[in-house]
Amino acid sequence: MSGEKQEISEKIKQLVIARIKAQMPSNLKLSMGFENSLTKEEMIEHVKAGDEQGTHIVNMHLNFIKALTSGKLMKEVNSV
């Protein structure tokens, strides 16, 4: 992102938060190359805040959804 802050709509944030709550066990942490691993609750807070880490989390979820709906994910899984 060439130095500019990406604005993410509240609807998208709520979608990602719902996915995190539904799919991520509370005892797991996510590491995305930042200083510390993030807990489920920390991920949700970053998404709500719309900060850099939250934006990365949202983009990961959106990319997964796009790959899933386009069939690209299943094509890759089936090619193994």
Number of C-alpha atoms within 10 A of each C-alpha: 5 5 5 6 11 12 9 15 9 12 9 15 21 15 14 23 22 12 12 18 15 9 10 13 11 11 7 10 16 15 10 12 7 9 7 10 14 17 17 19 14 15 22 21 15 19 24 17 13 21 15 13 18 21 20 15 22 23 15 13 18 15 11 14 12 13 15 13 11 11 10 13 15 12 12 10 8 8 7 5
